[in-house]
Amino acid sequence: MGKWIRDLASDATFWLVLVFLTTSAISAYLIAVDYRENVRSADLSAAATAQSELLTAARSFYSREVVDKLLSTGSVDVSHDYLGKDETIPAPVSLSIAMEKELEKNGAESSIRVLSSFPWPWRRDRILDQFETQALAALEAAPEAPFQRLEKQDGILVYRSAVPVFMEESCVSCHNGHSDSPKTDWEVGELRGIQSVTIPATESAGYGISSFNNLILLLAAAFVAAAALSVVLSRQRRKAIDKVEDLANAERAKNEALQAAIQRVVEGEAQVGAILDTMLDGVLTILPSGEILRVNRAGLSMFDTSDQSQFFGLFVTDILPKAAEFDLPFACCAGEKKAESITPRRFETIGKRLTETEFPVELSISEIESDGEKIYTVILRDLTEQKAAAQKLQQAETRLVDAIESLPDGFVLYDAEDRLVLCNSKYKEFYSSSADLIEPGKKFEEIIRGGAKRGQYQFSDRVLEDWVAMRMEHHRNPGAPMEQHLDDGRWLRVIESRTSEGGMVGFRVDITELKKREQELKRSEDLLRNVVDASFDGVIVMNGNGIVLDYSPAAEEVFGWSAQEIVGEKMSEYIIPEKYRNAHDVGLAKFLKTGEGPVLGKRIEIEGLHKDGHEIIVELAIRHTKGSTGPLFLGYVRDITERKAAEAALNEAKERAEAANEAKAKFLAMMSHEIRTPMNGVLGILSLLRDTDLDSSQKSYVKTARESGRSLLELINDILDFSKLEAGRMELEHAPFRLKSLVKSVLDLFKPTAEEKGLDLFLNYPADLPVAVVGDAGRLRQVVLNLVSNAIKFTELGSIEVSVSIVKQDPTRPTVRFSVKDTGIGIPKDKHEALFAEFVTVDSSYTKKQGGTGLGLAICNQIAQLMDGELSVESMPGAGSTFHFTIPIETAAHQTLGDDPEHDGGDEEFPTGLVILLAEDNATNQIVVSHTLENAGCDIDIANNGKEAVQAAQKRDYDCIL
């Protein structure tokens, strides 16, 4: 042993290797300490990468230059079980694991782990933690880039990095030929596992101590490697050492360049941060890995926090869970191919706050490249309020549908697939040359292309395809209203807007006369607007003296003043109305004195002064910051004059439509008696006519007329009932009645119809139901009658079952359910909700055959709601339907109702010879009632009014007065 040490000490190659490895380790230590001075993720990533690459290089060097050459001599063995064995050296990975354990035993803050996808039996106790599991999966899918992130371990923030470990040529024969190998078909270059590096993200001093411990272990490893190497190596070692030294120098140069770039970023970050924190929109700075580097103040607020540190370690998909759907270079899942670059664009997606609530957000994305590294900027705008406003607008539009046809302007609606839904006749009148193309279901492009081919539009010297492309672009991305010149010489203003469902609503306003009056003005403006600008807001920068320092182009558009005209001037004298100037000056002075400002940090609506002298409404947000020469005020303005005018016009139109509907409903509700009376007279006369001597044809005619009359009366009743409900004039009665008798009478009414169709109609009425109840028997009968009528109408074979049951027990007010089950055609599930809407029928072809207006269920549904109940349906196509009518109903003592007509001993004949006085002012009703009673053997006197009735009653005794 002593001789071996003396030979080793006299070996110049050994000392050269030892000095080189020692120098490399010290260089790595100095680089790591230098990196720790900057705690940015980029520094930590570089430090972790450097440490990982150093270990990989050492292991590769050991495998190639030590293990392979010693094995070639046949004098040593290479094994994981090398401890205590002569002429046995550790396998390369075993050496790495031994170093890992030494680091852990000495309390090093950094750690290195080498883990395999197919571990040897003696290493299966090395369990992967969550990071290592995710890293292994990610690197198996995409081994090109390291898997890195910040996380906390035992309350300490650490930076973790994992790189792939590939099968080397020197290892293949050992792994494939060993009897205990878990995999025997390894190939060179195949992924065999990962190498994980963990370094602390604390103060640099702590990292320096940890790095020093790492250095000591690396030096020890270097000594062992050098000693082993010196036994078998010759001058060929010098070339290998030179390669390692070149790698270290290249890595140091790259790290120095990275450090310089980071320093430049840090120097400009404070200035950029101040500007970003004054923006109303949220701004994210994102690394190519998708990790969030920085969030401005508005972005923190948008995600319900004010703490920048809560975003450490978060990726863009953590707060924008659907971002991966847009093929962004920083939002892909592990293993997916990322886009090479990104074109600046704007789109909508869903944001997730740190409180786990979701909200709609609009994104505008751009990228920059600094020293070969790409950085991405995402501007976010919370669309919550905008979405809510769009929903209210849609509700208002629904209420205005009835008035669309009467609009003086053209109106059109396209769905989300750009297919025509509806338009009014004025719209077709404007485009008369292509009116036959304007049909529901046609695509917008098909309609305008066909119109253009027919010469519908005048588009100067543009070729047809260019004009169509221009028109489609404006249609897809509508901005300001555009003007359109038609073949008949008319000019239209085209106003288009996207709906909340992604469709398009448009108006066409005839501005021919207006265009004639404006011929002296500039003819047109470019219709193509750049709708993907990063911001729509004007920006004004003012100092503490009220002087304008900066004035953006968007602000020029809002106020009309150019930057050349206003910069250097007092802002209040240009864009603030005179009536507010004094308050502005006083408020500015107060802020400079006290630091308090009522509008700072808020978004307000205020009047501004345009250059031409008219006042406009602007949305304003002001933020304060400190400049090198004093306070600075940054104002963001947005012209909302047109939006306010549109809101006012919409509210006015809504009020007019609601007033018209109210007047209509009140009119129909008051006309109930006047409409029903003549119809009842017609039916009465037809009944009398039926009982006269008629031939078969005449009887058929009378029958048809009576059925048509009854159908018309039902329709009138439905319309009048609906009008009463709509006007709030329907009142419910509160009187006792027998529940079973009511339901049974409905079934008795429909038995002939059911038997005629060959249907079974039966009642399921349990004995525990109350005998007498209190409520509106007429309305309850109306609902049950409608449900049974529909069941018979839409059932061709089978049966109809009417069931009554208690779903909630209560001694005085139980909840009762009336169910009508049929074996009819059934109803698709997506049509269930529409069943209870006005004028809606599920199958129009079947309705044409059976009849119906679509009002019955809508009326029943509202009656159910008036009774504090509900109407629901269970149905599937071909499996029949079950309608449930559920209401709370008050019980009553059945003794107060007298004998039950169901158990009164049978039918009684109508008495003959009665003397009856009929008091009726309607001549038709006099005829119908008097003839009916006379046919029954009664003696009838008629009084035309109340006075005559009193006089007649005084002269004669009557059995009955009607």
Protein Blocks (a to p, Z undefined) as FASTA:
>chain_A
ZZmmmmmmmmmklmmmmmmmmmmmmmmmmmmmmmmmpmcfklmmmmmmmmmmmmmmmmmm
mmmmmmmmmmmnopaccdfblghpahiacdfklmmmmmmmmmmmnopabdcddddfbdcf
klmmmccdfklmmmmmmmmmmmmbccdddddeehiacddddddddddfklmmmmmmpmkl
cbfcbcehiafbdcdddddfbdfklmmmmmmmmmmmmmmmmmmmmmmmmmmmcfklmmmm
mmmmmmmmmmmmmmmmmmmmmmmmmmmmmmmmmmmmmpmbdcddddfkopafbdcfklmm
mnopabfklmgoiafklmmmmlmmnopaklccehiacdfbdcddddddddddfkopacdd
ddddddddeehiacdddddddfklmmmmmmmmmmmmmmmmmmmmmpcbdcddddfkopaf
bdcfklmmmmmmlmmmmcghiafklmmmmmmmnopacghjacfklmmmmmmmmmmmccbd
dddddfkopacdddddddfkopacdddddfklmmmmmmmpcfbdcfbdcfkbfbfbdcdd
ddfkopafbdcfklmmmnopafklmgopafklmmgcfklmmmmmmmmmmmmmnopafkgo
iacddddddfkopacdddddddddddfkbccdddddddfklmmmmmmmmmmmmmmmmmmm
mmmmmmmmmmmmmmmmmmmmmmmmmmmmmmmccdfklmmmmmmmmmmmmmmmmmmmmmmm
mmmmmnopaccddddddfklmmmmmmmmmmmmmmmnopacdddddfkbcfbdcddfklmm
mmmmmmmmmmmmmpcbhcdddddddfbdcfklccdddddddfbebpafklmmmmmpghia
fblmlmmmnopjhlmmmmmmmmmmmnopacdddddehiapadddddddddddfklnopaf
klnopacdddehiacddddfbfklmmmmmmmmmmnopacdddfbfklmmmmmmmpccfbd
ZZ
